[in-house]
Amino acid sequence: MAKGIWRRQGDHAVPVGAASVEYFSAIKDGAEFIADTHGARNLKQLKMWWVLCQLLADNHHYYQDRESASKGLKLAIGCVDTLIDHTGKLHFWPRSIALESMTQEDFNPLFKRAIDKVAEWLGAAPADVQRQFNEIVADKRYEGYRR
């Protein structure tokens, strides 16, 4: 199923971006279709996650890059999906924090737990990690941390 990003304008939904326009244009004029919609989380929050993961990767010997830092951090703070297989073994894997996977209300406390965990791993106070994080974001150096 194709996905698209839409913007509400009055009583209409308008496709945003080339992929959404292409998908919408492929539907025959007058044809009915089913759309499953939900509000998008603030993109700034997703960028904040990757800045924090890069901060961890840059300052902790165990994590080589922000992807591995993200996975390790999600596992450590309980942002996981679980499965018990046919042998009774419990499996964990990092949950998605993508726009369609997690509400803003769920993300905010998760991010706070992530700051606390990074502080613990780096042997720093959470306020110091938050301050360093804020400096990166304020300097706009985080632009390079986009996915």
N, C-alpha and C positions, 0 to 999 in steps of 0.2 A: 504494500500500500504506500503510495507516495505521500509525502508530508509537505506541507507548505506553511509559510508564515503569512499571517493576515493581519490587517489593521482595520478596525471598525471605524467607519465614517458614516455617521447618521444611521440609517437603516440598512447599510450595505457593508459587506466584507470585501476588502480590496487586497489582492495578492501583493506581497512585498518581496522584492527580489526576483531575479531572472528565473530561478528554479520554480518558484511559486507561480509566476506568470506562465511559464511553459506548461506546467501541470494543468493549470486552469484552462489554458488555450486548447489543450488536447480534448477537453470535454465538449461534445457537440452542443451547439447553441440550442437551448430549450430542453436539453436532457436533464433528468433528475439524477442526483447523486447524494450519497450520505457522507456527512462530515462529522468527525469526532473532534470536538474542540475543547481546549482548556487554556487558561491564561498562562503566559510565559513568565518565568521568574526573571528578575532583574539580571541582565547580562553582567552587570558590574559584580554581582555576587560570584558568578562563575570565574570571572577574572581574578577576584580576590582569592579564591581557592587556589588557583594556579600560582599566584604570587607567594602564598604561604608555602605551597609545596616546593617551589624553587628556593625559597629561603631555607627550608629544611635541607634540601639537596645540597645547597652551597655550604652548609655549616655542620653537616653530620656525615661522618665517614661511611656509614652503612648504605646511604642512598646515593646512587650515582647520577640520577636525573629526577626530574619532577614527576615523571610517570611512576617510578618505583616509590617515590616519597608519597605520592597520592594513594597508591594501593596500601602501603604500610600504615599510613595514617588512618585510612578508613577502617582497616582491620583493628587497629588499636583503640579507636573510639567507638567501635560497635556499629559502624555504618556498613552493615553486611547483609547479604542474603544467605539463608541457610538451607541445607537439604540433608535429610537423613537417607542414605542409600539403602539398598536391599539387604546389606549386611549389618545395618544398624549404625554405621559410621557416620558421624556428623561432619559435614563439609561447610566451609565458609568461603565466600568470595566477596570482594568489594562491591558495594551497591553503586549504582549510577547516581550522580548528582546533576544529570543533564536537565535541561529546562522542563522537559515533559515528565521527568521521573521524581522530582522532589519539590514540594511547595516551599515558598519563602519562609513560612512559619516553621517548617521542619528544618530548613537550612540554617537559620539563625542560631539555635542552640548547638547544632552540630559544629558550626564554625567556632563558637566559643570553646567547645570541648577540644577542637583541633588546636586552637591557640594554646590552651593549657597543656596539651600533650606535647606539642613542639617545645614549649618552655621546659617541661620536665626532661625531655630527651637532650636538650641543649644545656641543661643545668643552669637555666636562667629563670628569672621571675616572669610570670605571664605579662605583667605590665611592660617589661623590657622587650619581650617579643612583639607585643602589640605596638610599642613605640617604633621598633625597627621596621615592622610591617608598614606602619603609617608613613614612615620616612620614604620607603620605596615607592609607595603609591603616590605620595605628594610630589616626589621628584619625577614622576611619570616614567621612571625606569621600568615599571611594570608593563609598559607597552610591549616590550620584547618578550614577555612571558605569555603572550596570547597563544592559544593553541593553533 
